[in-house]
Amino acid sequence: MKKTIISTEIDSTASTVGEEKAIEMIAKAGFDAWDFSMFGNIAKWSWRTNLVTPADHPLATDNYLAYVRKLKKIGEDNGIFCNQSHAPFPTAPQGIKDVLKRSIECTAEAGGKICVIHPENNKSPEENAEMYINLLPFAKSMGVKIATENMWNWNRELDQAAPAACSDHDNFLEHIKAVNDNYLVACLDIGHAEMRGLNTDLVKMIRTLGSSLQALHIHDNNKHKDNHTLPGLMDIDFDAMVTELKKIDYKGEFTLECNGFIKSQPDLEVALKTAAVTVRALADKFDALN
């Protein structure tokens, strides 16, 4: 029986050892693939000033594709591949939109098949569709699907998450339908789906999205904050996740985004191995279901 691919984001590891070493360590830990994080390395955005500035990183130079090829080769030499990527966010600042095509191009060069691009939190499905529709011809030329993701805002008065683009199952599906193209798919962030105040849960999300669901961000939380910790450490029911994914015949990878856990651990190598064992156990449960 073919095993489900397990993957993890590289940002939390690369922030300590750099991207090249991160890919080596992720392979050594037992992952099959790497999720290409492109957060602050193509362009930087400041939460304080709301301004986009150039990044001091190879991906922000004219030789960006050569650097991506180098990362891909490191992965291949260590027996793993790039399965998906994450473009810079948030997507509201115009300067970030200017680098989204580069993110898609880098994904293709690395060998990834899906690039996660956040919707704008406070826009309607129809308004966000305009951004995705504008990007799709280029994405198709690169052979890369774009995945939109379920987001959240924060209600300070109630101290809980508040609705945002794709934050509940119905709104998520409306975003997919507004674009109505096979190259716009869903990446379900499991942790975001379980945050109090969003009137949804992972089972409703998976059931509603069905075949549109082609990528995952897997992590745990206390059903209040966006903790991004390792599955099994907090309150999310991951047995329910694997059961529902099997019901819709999910065919994608199991990709971790437990950066909160990785960054909090004193030993990076041990943290990555623990993460790989944890997500492999989830994938094995999924594979064993009839």
N, C-alpha and C positions, 0 to 999 in steps of 0.2 A: 504493500500500500504506500502510495506517495505521501510523504510527510509535508505538512504545512510549513512554509518558509517562516522563520523568525528573524526579525530585524529590530534595529534600534536607531534612534536619532544619534548623531555624532556631536552635536553642539556641546552637551554637558561634559563630554570627555575632551573634546578639542579645546575647550576653554582653559584646560589645565596643561595639556601636552601637545596641542596643535592637531590639525586635521590628519596629517600623514600618520603620525603615531597613533592617533585615535582609531583609525581604520585597522591598523595592525592589532591593537588591543581588543577591539570588538571581535575581530576574527578569532583571536586566541581564546577569548572568553566563551566561544561556542555559537555565536550568531551566524546565520547563513547570509545575511545581507546588511547593508547600511543605508540609513535614511539621511540623505544629503541636506544638512541644515544650512540655509543661506540667510541667516537673520541679520547680523551686523557686518557681514563680510563683503557684500556688494555695495550697500549703502547703509549709513547710520541714520537713525531717527531718534530724536530726543523727546522723551515724555515731558520734559520740563519746558522746552522752547517750541515744540511742535515743528521743528525744522529738520530737513533732510540734508545731510552733509556727506561728502565722499568718504569712503572707507579706506583705510590704509591696509589693503589686503590684495593678494594676487587676483582675486575675482573681480576687483574694481579696476584692473589695469587692462591694457590692450592685449595682453598675453593670457587672458583668463581661460581660454580653451586649452592652452598647453598645460595650465595648472590642473584643470579638470582631468585631462588625460593622464596626468601623473597620479592623481588620486585613484582613478579607475584602475591603473596598472598596479598600484599598491594593493588594492582590493583583490585583483585577480591573482597576484603573486601569493596572497594569503588565503585564497580559496573562497572569497566572498564577493558579492556584487552589489551594486546600487539598485535598490528596488523602487524607491520613490524619493521625493525631495520636499522641502518646505521653502517657499519663497519668502522674501522679506515681508514684514508686517509691522504695523497695520497698513491697510491699503488705502486709507483715506488721503494721506498726503500725496500731492501730485508727484513729488520727487520719487516716491516709492513706486508709483505706477510706471515711471520711466524705466525701471530696471526689471520689471516683471518678465519681459521678453527674454532678457539675459538669463533669468532664472530658469525659464523653460529650455533655453538653448543649452545651459549647463547641465540640466537634467538629462537631456538627450545625449550629450557628449559622455556623461558618466554611465549611461546605460539604463537610467531610470525610465519607467513607463508612466509614472503619475507625478505631477507637480501640484502640491497643495497650495492654493492661493486663497487667503481669507476673504470672505465678503466684507463689505463695509458694515460695521455693526448696526448703524442706525438708518440703513437704506432698505427699501422694500425689495421683494424678489424681482420686480420689474426693473428697478433702478440698478440693482447689482447685476442683473442679466446683461445690461449694456456693456459693463466692463468685461464680462466673460465672453460675450459674443465678439467683441473687438479683438480679443486675444486668440480665439479659437482657430482662425485660419493659420496663424503662425504656429500654434501648438500642433495642429494637424500636419503641417509641413515637417515638423520635427518628430512626428510619431509619438507625441506625449499627450496624455490626457490631463485635463485640469480637474482637480478635486476641490470642491468647496467644503467648508467645515462649519460645524455648529459652534456658535460663539456665545458670549454672555456680556452683559453690562453689570454694574453693581449699584444696588439701592442702599445708600449709606444710612438712611433713616431706618430701614428694616434690617440692615446688616445681613443682606443676602443677595444672591444673584438676581438680575432683572433681565427681561427678554431682550434679545438682540437678533441679528440675522441668523437664521437657521437654528435658533436656540431650542425650539420645540419641534416635534416630529412633523406637524402639519406645515409649519413655515419652511422647514428644511425641504420637504417635498415640493412646495410651491417654488422654491428657488430652482430646483432641478427642472421642473416643468416649464418655468419661464424661459429657460434657455432651449430645452427640448433638442438636445444634441448628444449623441453617444460619447462625445469627447468631453462632456461636462458630467462628472460623477461625484459621488459623495465620499468624503472621508469622515467617519464618525469618531469624534473624540469621546471616548467612554467616560472619562472624568467629567467633562462638561455636561454630558447628558444626565448626570446624577446630582447636579447642584441644586440645592433648595431654592425655590422661587421661579423655576423655569417651567413648571407644569408639564414635565415629561420624565422619561426614564429610558434606560438603554434598551429595554425590551420593546417599548413603543417605537423608539427610533429605528431599531433594526427591522422590525415588522413593517413599518411604514415605508422605509427606503427600499427594501427588497433588492432587486437586481442592480439598482443604482449604487448600492453600497459596495465599493471596490477597494477601500483602504481604511485602515484603522490607526488611531492613536490610543494605545492602551496604557492606562495608569489608574491608580487608586486615589480616593480622597475620603474625607469625613462627611460627605454629602452636604457640605456647607462651603468650604473654601476649595480653591483649585490647587490642591496640594501637589499634584504630579508625583506621587510616591509609588513605590513598588506594589503591584497587585498582591493582596493578602495582608497588607499592613493596616488597612483602614476598613471601610464599611461597604464597599461595592460588592455585589454578588456576581462573581465572575463565572460561576456555574450557570447562572441564568444567561450570561453573555454567550458562552459557547453553545448552549442549547439552542438559543434563538438564531445564532449564526448558522448552525447546522440546518435549522428549519428552512431558511431562505437559500440554502445551498451556496453559502459564501465561498468564493473562490480566490480571495486575495490573501495577502500575508498577514501575520500577526506582528505588528510593529509597535514597540514600546516607545513611550514618551515620558518616562519616569525620571526626568531631569532633576526634579526636587530630591529624589532619593540619591541619585548618582553624585550630585554636588555636595550632599550632606555627609557622605561616608569618608572615613579617614584613609581607607585603602582603596584606590581606584580600581586596581586589578580585581580585588575580591568583590567589590561592588558590581562590576560588570559580569563576573562569573555568576554571582547570585541572581542578577537580572536575567541572564541567559537561561539559567536553570528554571527560573520562575515562569518565564514566558513559554519555554519549551513544554513545561508541564501543562499549561493551558492549551497549547497547540495539540499536544498528545490527547488531551481530553476531547477536544473537538474532533480529531481524526478518528477516535475510537467510537464515536456516536454513529448509529445507523441512520 
